[in-house]
Amino acid sequence: MAKNVNPTRMALSRLKKQLATAVRGHKLLKDKQDELVRRFIELVRKNAALRKEVEEKLTTAFSSFALASATLNESYIEELMTLPSNDMTVEVIEKNIMSVIVPVMNFDYEEDFMAQPFNYGYLNSNIELDDAFDNLATILPLMLELAEVEKTCQLLAEEIEKTRRRVNALEYMTIPELETTIVAIRNKLEENERSNITRLIKVKKMTQ
């Protein structure tokens, strides 16, 4: 029996309500944990596909840039990249996934950004530099999406761990302790009832 619990019918009724609440809470948390794990697995797969795509595009872009650097004047390339030619903004808003607040990144840019990310004369350039800039421009939205997915995975993983600890605490500590205490109180009440009946029988015999 748990400490500081008097074996009374009032205590038994209170513990039964606590047990019912704990069992219901355990089920809700277990359902939440299962749904979080399902969404986490989906995002992990999406993250792997995005990362692979970004890495492949970056490899291609860096290869093109390396070839361009070998044939163009380094100061010319630096001059092209000194000042931004387009305005871009990133808006970060929040979304609720199973009580987990995760970021949503919106990438806003001018309509002609993808067609011409840098304003420069193509006569002074080469196809490798053009390809490098084009690839880098297409990678930007993917990189933001990848950052969003990876952060969401991190936050979901933390919430899954917290929920798992709460589920285990209810399943292996709180609920068994309540059940044990309830059984102990029932046994004590039954024992007291038998003692009272025996005492009443003795009193009745003595008065006859």
N, C-alpha and C positions, 0 to 999 in steps of 0.2 A: 504493500500500500504506500502511496506517495506520502511524503511528510506533510504534517500540518493539515491533514484531511480527516475530519471527524466522520466516523461511520454512521451517518444519519441518512434518512430518506431524502432530505433536502439536498445534502451533498451529492447523493447518488443521482438525483434528477439534474442537478447542475452539471455534473460530469458527463452525463449522457448527452446533454445539449452541446457541451464542448466537443465531445467525440464526433457527433453528427456534423458539427461545423468543420472540424479538422478533416474528416473524410471527404466532405464536399470541397473544401479548399484544396485538398490533395488532388482530387480529380480535375479541378479547374487548372491547377498549376501543371499537372501532367499533360493535359490537352494543350496548354500554352507551350510547354516545352516541345511537344511533338510538332506543333505547327512552326515554331521557331526553327527547329532542326530542318524541317522540310524546306522552308524558305532559304535557310542558310546554305543547304546543299545546292539549290537552284542557283544562288548567287555565286557560289564557289565555282560552279561549272561555267557560268557566264564570265566570271573573272578570269578563269584560265583561258577561255577563248579570246577575250579582249586583250589579255596580256600577250598572247601569242601573236595576234594581229598587229599590235603596237610594236612589238619587238621586231617583227619581220619588216614592217614599214620603216622603222628607224634604221635597221641595218641597210636597207636599200637606199634610204636618204643619205646616210653617212658615207656609203660607198660612192654615190654620185658626187657628194660634196668633196670627198677626197680626190676623185678624178678631176673635178673642177679646180680645186686648189693647186693641182699639179700643173695646170695649163694656163691659169689666170694669175694676174698680179694680186698678191695678198692684200695690198692696200686698197685695191679696187673692191674686193669682196668686203673688206671691213667698212668701207664707205657706204656700200649698199645697205649694210645692217646697222648703221649708226643711228638713224632716225626711223621711227615706225612710219609706215606708209598707210596704215589703216587703223581705225579705232575698234578695239575689242573690249568687251566687258564680260565679267563672270558674275552672275547672280546666284547666291547660295540661299536656298530656302529650306524649310524643314518639312519632313514627312513622318507620320506616325505609323510604325509597323509593330503591332502587338505590344503597344505601350513603350516602344523603343523609338526615340527621336533620331532620325537619320537625315543626312544632308542630301539635297537635290541640287545639282549644279546646272545652271542654264547658261550656255555659251552664246553670246550675242555678238554678231559681227556684220559688217557691211555686205551687201549682196554680191559685190564683185570680188570679195576677198578670196574665195576659192579659185576664181578664174585667174586672178593676178594678185598674189599675196604681197609681192614687192614690186614697186614701180621702178623699173630701170630699163635701159635700152637693150633690146635683145641682140643688136649688132655687136655690142661690146661684151656679150656673154657667150656661153656655149650651152649645148644641150644638157650636159651633165649638171651644170648649176641650175638650169631651169627645172630639171627633174627633181633635184634636191629640194628646191623651194616648194615645188608643187606637192611633193610627198610630205614635207614638214607641215604644210598648211592643212592637209587632210588628216594628219595625225593629231592635231590640237584637240578637236572635239572628242576623238577617241581617248586621248590621255585624260581629259576631264571626266569622261564617263568611267574610265578605269579607276580614277581616284575616288569617284563617288561610290562605285561598287566595292572597292577595297575597304573604304571607311565603313560602309554599311555592314560588310562581313565582320569587321572588327567589333563593331557595336553589338551586332547580333550574337557573336561568340561570347562576349562578356555577359550579355543578358541570359544566354543559355546556361552559362556556368552558375550564375546567381540563382536562376530558377531550379537548376538541378540540385543545388545545395538545399534549397527550401523544400523541394519534393522529398529528398532523402531524410531531412530532419523530421518531416511529418511522418514519413513511412516507417522509419526505423527508430524514432525516439518518441515523438509526441503521441501518436496513435497507439503504439504498444503500451506506453506508460498509462495512458487513460484507460485502455482496456483492462490492464492488470489491476489498476486501482478500483475500477468498477466491479470486477469479479471479487476482489478482496472485501469491498463494502457489502456486496450482496451476501457473501459467505458470513460476514460478521453479523449482518442483520438477521439472517436465517438462524445463526447460532443464538443470538439474543432472543429471537422468537421462540425457539425450542426451550431455552432456559425459562422463559416466562410461562410457557405452557406447563413445564414440569413443576415449576413453583406453584402454579395455580392448582394443579392436581394434588400436590402435597397439602396445600392449605385446605382444599375441599375435604380431603380425607381426615384432616385434623379436626374439622368442624362437624364432622358427622357423628 
